[in-house]
Each structure stands twice: as C-alpha cells, then as structure tokens.
Amino acid sequence: MVDLRTGKMDILIFTTSVEKPEQVREVKPLLTSVPAISGWNFDLEDCDNILRIEASDISPRYIEGLLQTAGFDCRELEY
C-alpha cells in the first residue's frame, strides 16, 4: 500500500526457485503486466534467489501465485 503521507510503497521480498537470467526473462511479462508493481528485481547471487518487488496495494499471495503459475516456487520472506 502507498502511505499517502509519504508516498511510500511496500517492498515485498520473496525466496524463489528462479536461478538463471533466462528464467527471469520468463517471468518478466508476468511482473510487468501488474499495474500495482512499480519495480522489481532478482538477486540470483543470493542463495535464496531473492525477488524484491516495490508495489502498492498488492498481496504477497498474489505474487506467489503468479510465479507458481509459471512453474517457479515463490515464498514471501518475513523481515
């Protein structure tokens, strides 16, 4: 959600099974098609293959489901 006082968006962090740049290209259309997502990136050098998403008013479960429909494991990390 966007905090109207600051304009700040939520940062959601996930562990994924996305391991290669080719796989990032597979999920790119899914992530870029969601209007609530203003930015995203993968850290494939991290042992958890981290996906960070900057978004407003989106459920972590929705993101998990998106990646799962593409055949990848995805689970929100608590921080």
N, C-alpha and C positions, 0 to 999 in steps of 0.2 A: 504494500500500500504506500501511497505517497503521503507524506506528512505535509499537510497544506501550509503549515507554518514555516517549514524549511525547504519544501520541495524535494525532500529526500526520498529515494526509492529504497525498497528492500533489496538486500543482497542474499541470494539463496545459494547454498553450497551443497553439492552432491558428490558422492563417490560413484564412479561409473565403470563399465567394462569397455569403454571406448579407449583403445590403445594406440591407434595409428592415425596419421593425418587423413588417410583415405576414409576412415570411419567418421572422422569429424566432418568431412565433406558430405557423407551420407545423411547426417543429422542436421546439417546446416539449413536445408529448406524447411525442416520442421520448426526449428527455433526461430528463424527469421520470419515465419508466417504468423507468429503470435504477436499481435499489436501491443500487448502489455509488456513484452520484453523489449527493453531499450538497449541492452547489451549483454553479451555472453562470451565466455572463453573457456577453453580446456587447458589444463596443465597436465600434459601427458608425461612429464618428467616426474610428477608426484606418484608415489606408489599406489594411491587411490584413484588416479586418473580423474582429477578434480574437474568438475564443471561448476563455474561460477556464473550466476545469472543476476543481472540487475533488472528489476521489474517492479511494476506497480499492480497491486491487487490481483495476485495470481497464487494459486495453491501449489505448494510443493508436490502434492499428489498428482496434479495435472502434469507437471514436468516429468515426474517419474513415469507416468502412463505414456507420455509422448515418446520417450526413449524406449520404453518397453515394447511399444508397437513397432518400432524399428528394429527390434531384436537385441537391444542392449539392456544390461542391468543398470539400474539407477536408483540410488537411495539417498535421501537427504541426510546431511551430516549436521548434528547439533553443535552449535558453537556458542 
